[in-house]
């Protein structure tokens, strides 16, 4: 369900916002996904969220 929200919902919403996010919607979902994990104060988790957000976002964008 998490991927449906981040990649299916948020990423597609970003595509409709215009600007850089219309061309690169994965960027918006990656930034937001990483920012959400900053509240844990766990650097490894934040770095992992950045990497996973980047890869999953790009893959979801290419599949769309």
Buried (B, 14 or more C-beta within 10 A) or exposed (E): EEEEEBBBEBBBEBBEEEEEBEEBBBBBBBBBBBEEBEEEEEEEBBEEBBEBBBEBBBEBBEEE
